[in-house]
Amino acid sequence: MTVDRRIEEITDRIRERSKDMREPYLARIRAKGSEGPKRSTLTCGNLAHGFAACGPVDKDRLMGDVTANLGIITAYNDMLSAHQPFERFPEIIREAAREVGATAQVAGGVPAMCDGVTQGQAGMELSLFSRDVIAMAAAVGLSHDMFDAAVYLGVCDKIVPGLAIAALTFGHLPAIFVPAGPMTSGLPNDEKSRIRQLYAEGKVGRDELLKAESASYHGPGTCTFYGTANSNQMLMEIMGLHTPGSSFVNPNTPLRDALTKEATKRALAITALGNEYTPAGLVVDERAVVNGVVGLHATGGSTNHTLHLVAIARAAGIRLTWADISDLSDVTPLLARVYPNGLADVNHFHAAGGMGFLIRELLSRGLLHKDVKTAWGTGLDAYAIEAKLGEDGQSVARMPAPEESGNPKVLTTGDNPFSSNGGLKMLSGNLGRGVIKISAVKPEHRTVEAPVRIFEDQNEVKAAFDGGELDRDVVCVVRFQGPKSNGMPELHKLTPLLGILQDRGHKVALVTDGRMSGASGKVPAAIHVTPEAKAGGPIAKLREGDVVRLDAEAGLLEVKVEAAEFEAREPVVVDLSHYEYGIGRELFAPFRALVGTADEGAGVFAA
């Protein structure tokens, strides 16, 4: 099947736009790759430091300079359910490396914060910036130049994008991402959402809310809704950085361990020491980036990737824009319904056919580039499979993805999509540019025109809601939440409140220069609005009572004020000093000063 003409056209324009960045990037990684790791040329003192703690067998191999050494970058900590399983992985990886005559060392650990813990709290203001901290921390680990390839252990929201930025910065090294898998299913997501809304209305107490939340988030593994963490896993697989079938196998199972061992051996097989050298910087090209965007749309994935994918692509010398993402949404049918875009969780998606079924459906319609380079060593059709445990109980067996979905309400075919498009749109108008996810928004709610209420802190919205001030048609504008203001926190705690107003029959929307992420739900939300208020963007010129029109179908975000009058207004300036201290915010002042715009990935690294 040839690639759809529209997909090819968008890929071509990305390739053309990126030439001045991509070509020097490729030259750099090719030059570095031809040198090999410095391990072979280190002084005796340098090298002795590098393997001083190794056992005799590993030390002998590292002294010899002829066997591959695998670097492990791990985001393990045991507070995050998604990352707790990684505690066991380094030993599994080391043993798998020894089985093929190689070595593996933990090159470094990176921080991993939980957005679930920090939602609505001050710590959330460090969340987006943690992505770039993770990239830098991984770079420190790899800077010893002792490694022939690397495996990256990470799952959640900013961790995988940060690791991907690092992997592409060290793009001469082969890279495989190794997930931990989702926790088993707990309380259904729609029931959890129902209890949250009842709590917001004061109809149930904290005890009942905590009981519901604990039944939802109840064990090791990724949260089971389709937010940024699970969108990350989908992306790594469809972009060829996982081994096939790896994304959604539960932790602490024989298959999960077998996949980890396999990933280790595959990473060691694709170093420059062998005949299958596959550096990460060649795996992630313009076609792989487009495949990632298509996968995001086909599954109704996280809006956070309008930031992260842009930043990941830039690390590989590729310029991806919101217009590209929006245009690819128009081409891509929605094939999955996973909460918040449906009632199912990611385990149900996996059981229905998962990534293998999805990839085969997209390939069969020319919506993915098939002939790409992957860490697995073949084109993307090798990922249209289902991974099972081999008969020996230790290895991975693969078979073609099922011909039919195990649950057409969760995972469907291209002939019968849930929607003709992916539901992730770019908005533009006299308020700037933003993005909106409409895959969970009913068509009758996708256009809102109403007077604004302006807030400069999400807690002010809750106070106004409790006071009955929002019980009407309203566009809630929450500004000074962009990366320069306070690190661009997610504003999830607003979702139940605005959902209640919508359920009461009001026309309701959110407009913000902050984030909502993969849990963006049934209320239309124009997010990532840029230029942000702190930079003097048009959102800072809004006044109470202005009428704003948000039209998700037409891609419009505008204030209904005469152009001359609006242009003459001075942007509001507010005191943001309360965002500058406490919970470590002091240390991130340089990030707030240096950070780029949302449409360029909201990163702190120079292009």
Order of alpha helices (4+ residues) and beta strands (2+ residues): alpha-alpha-alpha-beta-alpha-beta-alpha-alpha-beta-alpha-beta-alpha-alpha-alpha-alpha-alpha-alpha-alpha-alpha-alpha-alpha-beta-beta-beta-beta-beta-alpha-beta-alpha-alpha-beta-beta-beta-beta-alpha-alpha
